[in-house]
Structures are given as structure tokens and as C-alpha cells.
């Protein structure tokens, strides 16, 4: 998979923060704890929701 730009990662972080009602720094820590990149999933969900 191609590497993501900082802008797309930031957009995904903002989207996840909005969905979960938490801060971007908390989202960043959470993804590190989960040991998985969730940004693709968030981007797909956001795209499906329009």
C-alpha cells in the first residue's frame, strides 16, 4: 500500500476523534496501543457515510 500523506493521516485522526468524542492526541495514543493502522478503515467509513 502506498504511504499516506500527513494531510490524509491528520484527516483520519480528526475523523476518529469526532467519531469517538476524544482528542487527536488520545486517538494517536490509542492507535499505537492497538498496534494497527486504523486510518484506512476510517477513510472508508467516512467515504461510505458521504
GROMACS elastic network, one bead per residue, 0.5 to 0.9 nm:
[ bonds ]
;  ai    aj funct       b0    kb
    1     4     6  0.88040   500
    4     7     6  0.80924   500
    4     8     6  0.62728   500
    4     9     6  0.65951   500
    5     8     6  0.53693   500
    5     9     6  0.64313   500
    5    10     6  0.86390   500
    6     9     6  0.51247   500
    6    10     6  0.60209   500
    6    11     6  0.85191   500
    7    10     6  0.50771   500
    7    11     6  0.61074   500
    7    12     6  0.86249   500
    8    12     6  0.61892   500
    8    13     6  0.85918   500
    8    39     6  0.83479   500
    8    43     6  0.85563   500
    9    12     6  0.50714   500
    9    13     6  0.61499   500
    9    14     6  0.85861   500
    9    39     6  0.65556   500
   10    14     6  0.61140   500
   10    15     6  0.85194   500
   10    24     6  0.86922   500
   11    14     6  0.50841   500
   11    15     6  0.61086   500
   11    16     6  0.86111   500
   11    39     6  0.87250   500
   11    43     6  0.83322   500
   12    16     6  0.61078   500
   12    17     6  0.84506   500
   12    38     6  0.83433   500
   12    39     6  0.53134   500
   12    40     6  0.79223   500
   12    41     6  0.88618   500
   12    42     6  0.59650   500
   12    43     6  0.61672   500
   12    46     6  0.87971   500
   13    16     6  0.51406   500
   13    17     6  0.60104   500
   13    18     6  0.85047   500
   13    23     6  0.89409   500
   13    24     6  0.59519   500
   13    25     6  0.87234   500
   13    27     6  0.65042   500
   13    28     6  0.72002   500
   13    39     6  0.72679   500
   13    42     6  0.84399   500
   14    17     6  0.50259   500
   14    18     6  0.61004   500
   14    19     6  0.85697   500
   14    23     6  0.83215   500
   14    24     6  0.62984   500
   14    27     6  0.85893   500
   15    18     6  0.50790   500
   15    19     6  0.61146   500
   15    20     6  0.85936   500
   15    42     6  0.69704   500
   15    43     6  0.81764   500
   15    46     6  0.76169   500
   16    20     6  0.60255   500
   16    21     6  0.81244   500
   16    22     6  0.81927   500
   16    23     6  0.89992   500
   16    24     6  0.79796   500
   16    27     6  0.68901   500
   16    38     6  0.89294   500
   16    39     6  0.83748   500
   16    42     6  0.66784   500
   17    20     6  0.52722   500
   17    21     6  0.55359   500
   17    23     6  0.55451   500
   17    24     6  0.55945   500
   17    25     6  0.88436   500
   17    26     6  0.80540   500
   17    27     6  0.61622   500
   18    21     6  0.50934   500
   18    22     6  0.68320   500
   18    23     6  0.82220   500
   18    24     6  0.88842   500
   19    22     6  0.80764   500
   20    23     6  0.86724   500
   20    27     6  0.86619   500
   22    25     6  0.84932   500
   22    26     6  0.65530   500
   22    27     6  0.70795   500
   23    26     6  0.51570   500
   23    27     6  0.63091   500
   23    28     6  0.87264   500
   24    28     6  0.61604   500
   24    29     6  0.86435   500
   25    28     6  0.50421   500
   25    29     6  0.62676   500
   25    30     6  0.85434   500
   26    29     6  0.50920   500
   26    30     6  0.59971   500
   26    31     6  0.86199   500
   27    31     6  0.61829   500
   27    32     6  0.86251   500
   28    31     6  0.53462   500
   28    32     6  0.64162   500
   28    33     6  0.88219   500
   29    32     6  0.50921   500
   29    33     6  0.62541   500
   29    34     6  0.86403   500
   30    33     6  0.50352   500
   30    34     6  0.60857   500
   30    35     6  0.85526   500
   31    35     6  0.61339   500
   31    36     6  0.61725   500
   31    37     6  0.65373   500
   31    38     6  0.69516   500
   32    35     6  0.50705   500
   32    36     6  0.70445   500
   32    37     6  0.82364   500
   33    36     6  0.81085   500
   34    37     6  0.82247   500
   34    38     6  0.89590   500
   37    40     6  0.72415   500
   37    41     6  0.83596   500
   38    41     6  0.52938   500
   38    42     6  0.62997   500
   38    43     6  0.87126   500
   39    42     6  0.50677   500
   39    43     6  0.60715   500
   39    44     6  0.85806   500
   40    43     6  0.50846   500
   40    44     6  0.61858   500
   40    45     6  0.86232   500
   41    44     6  0.51620   500
   41    45     6  0.61734   500
   41    46     6  0.85683   500
   42    45     6  0.50713   500
   42    46     6  0.60207   500
   42    47     6  0.84573   500
   43    46     6  0.51446   500
   43    47     6  0.60839   500
   43    48     6  0.86158   500
   44    47     6  0.50312   500
   44    48     6  0.61276   500
   44    49     6  0.86023   500
   45    48     6  0.51065   500
   45    49     6  0.61673   500
   45    50     6  0.86320   500
   46    49     6  0.51495   500
   46    50     6  0.62797   500
   47    50     6  0.51354   500
